[in-house]
Amino acid sequence: MTARANSICRRAAFFAPLCLCAFVATAGAQTTQRNPKDKQVYVRIPSGGFLMGCSEGDKECYEDERPVHYVQITTGFWMSQTEVTVEAFRAFANAKGIAMPPDQKSGKYPVHSVLWDEASAYCTWAGGRLPTEAEWEYAARGKTAGIRYGDLDAIAWTSANSRHTLHEVGKKQPNAYKLHDMLGNAWEWTADWYGSKYYEQSPAADPKGPPLGDSLTLKGIEMPTRVIRGGAWIGFPGVARASYRYWFIPILRVANIGFRCVLP
């Protein structure tokens, strides 16, 4: 393993689209709407700008959370109000004739142990895509600039309060956009490749990550990594921060990674 990988490991906390024309057209000023495809509730995230990266006063930031930089999200979107649930993913698996990821809980729990390609395919089936890393942080902050969008125990399941188990979605307080569990419960895949130095060159509008991710060498094979966000039920509370970035190999399964989707 490279020196960069060793450094990262030392800080580790765990280890054909549906046409939604009617869905969007009837939404008007509404801020929540149920997607007819996957039956998940989605919330409206308006366009806007924010400071991406280490929050002011945050003493737990890592170098890949710097430099702090202004990012403009030029187009609003809809984001799943919760992490994708087991029952929603089961509908997708049944429709596509594929197996469920192993060791799932019941319907209202977040689906977990999901590969990146499976998460991306689900979002396509649901009529959308995975959020970019910038969209994820913008939505997670919920109009705030602080380290978190509320008291940690009130908003997130981490190792400090989870009793070492995953929890049903939506049991903690949401942020100002009505999004639940943006911090804690399950890590969430984003669309982006992971680049530890990407913030040094990120465009100011709608960044989409580097063309390829930083790699880990596993059994002699270089494997690029994707960005995951939010922390998890098994994770150290200090990583449940809006700006915290982490990475994982997209073709490996672990029990604490899930995801949510965005729609146009």
PEGI-V820490 format. One record per pair of residues at least 6 apart in sequence whose ideal C-beta (glycine too) atoms are under 6 Angstrom apart, sorted by the first residue. I is the first residue (numbers start at 1). GAP is how many residues later the second one is. D is the distance in Angstrom with one decimal. If there is no record, write none. Layout:
# PEGI-V820490
i:gap:d
I:GAP:D
I:GAP:D
This chain:
# PEGI-V820490
i:gap:d
1:216:5.9
5:211:4.9
13:222:4.1
13:223:4.4
13:226:4.2
14:218:5.9
14:220:5.2
14:221:4.9
14:242:5.7
17:107:5.6
17:110:5.2
18:19:4.7
18:109:3.6
20:107:4.8
27:6:5.3
31:12:6.0
31:13:4.8
32:9:5.7
32:11:5.2
33:9:5.6
34:7:5.3
35:7:5.5
37:89:5.0
37:90:5.4
38:50:4.8
38:88:4.2
40:40:5.0
40:48:5.3
41:40:4.5
42:36:4.0
42:38:5.6
42:221:5.9
43:36:5.9
43:38:5.0
43:134:5.5
43:135:4.8
44:34:5.8
45:31:5.9
45:32:5.4
45:34:5.4
45:94:5.1
45:132:5.8
46:30:4.6
47:26:5.4
47:27:5.7
47:28:5.7
47:29:4.6
48:25:5.9
49:23:4.5
50:88:5.3
51:17:5.5
51:19:5.9
52:17:5.8
52:19:4.5
52:85:5.7
53:12:5.1
53:13:5.8
53:15:4.0
53:146:5.9
53:190:5.5
54:7:3.8
54:11:4.4
54:12:5.5
54:14:5.5
54:189:5.4
55:91:5.7
55:92:4.6
55:188:5.6
58:89:4.9
60:178:5.0
64:132:4.5
64:181:5.3
65:178:4.9
67:132:5.8
71:63:5.2
72:133:4.6
73:65:5.2
74:131:5.6
74:132:5.6
77:185:4.7
78:185:4.2
79:60:5.3
79:183:4.9
80:180:3.9
80:181:5.2
81:98:6.0
82:87:3.7
82:88:5.2
82:98:5.0
83:27:3.9
83:86:5.6
83:98:5.7
83:103:5.5
83:175:4.7
83:177:5.2
84:27:5.4
84:175:5.8
84:176:5.8
85:23:5.6
85:84:6.0
86:18:5.0
86:21:5.4
86:23:5.3
86:25:5.0
87:20:3.6
89:22:4.0
92:30:4.9
92:33:5.3
93:7:5.2
101:12:4.1
101:13:5.5
102:11:5.9
108:60:4.4
109:57:5.8
109:59:5.5
110:59:5.8
110:76:4.5
110:148:4.3
111:147:5.6
112:74:5.5
112:143:5.6
112:146:5.0
113:140:4.7
113:142:5.3
116:73:5.4
116:110:5.3
116:134:3.2
119:70:4.7
119:140:4.1
120:10:5.6
123:6:5.0
123:7:5.3
123:138:3.9
126:135:5.5
127:136:5.7
128:133:4.6
128:134:5.3
128:135:3.9
130:59:5.9
130:60:5.9
130:61:4.2
131:59:5.7
131:131:4.7
132:59:5.1
132:60:5.7
132:76:5.5
133:57:4.7
133:59:4.3
133:76:6.0
133:94:4.8
134:73:4.9
136:54:5.2
136:93:5.1
140:42:4.1
140:102:4.9
141:101:4.9
142:7:4.4
142:33:2.9
142:34:4.0
142:35:5.0
143:33:4.6
147:94:5.3
149:26:4.0
150:23:5.7
152:85:6.0
153:8:5.6
154:19:4.9
155:17:5.1
155:18:5.1
155:28:6.0
156:27:4.1
156:28:3.0
156:84:4.8
157:10:5.0
157:27:4.3
157:28:4.6
157:76:4.6
158:26:5.0
158:77:5.7
158:79:4.4
158:82:5.2
159:75:5.8
160:77:4.8
162:71:4.0
166:67:5.2
167:18:6.0
169:12:5.9
170:10:4.6
174:6:4.8
182:48:5.9
183:47:5.4
183:48:5.7
183:57:4.2
184:47:5.4
184:56:5.1
185:48:5.5
186:46:5.5
186:70:5.9
186:72:3.6
187:41:4.4
187:43:5.8
187:45:4.9
187:69:5.6
187:70:4.5
188:41:5.3
188:42:5.0
188:71:5.1
188:72:5.9
189:39:5.9
189:70:4.3
190:37:4.6
190:39:5.9
192:17:2.9
192:35:4.6
193:16:5.0
193:17:5.2
193:19:5.6
193:20:3.4
193:33:6.0
194:19:4.5
194:20:5.6
194:31:4.5
194:32:5.9
194:33:4.7
194:53:3.8
195:15:3.8
195:19:5.9
196:18:5.5
198:12:5.2
212:12:5.4
213:11:3.8
213:12:4.4
214:11:5.8
215:7:4.3
215:8:5.8
215:9:5.0
216:7:5.4
223:26:4.8
225:22:3.9
225:24:5.8
226:24:4.7
228:18:5.2
228:20:5.2
231:8:4.5
231:9:3.8
232:24:4.0
234:22:5.4
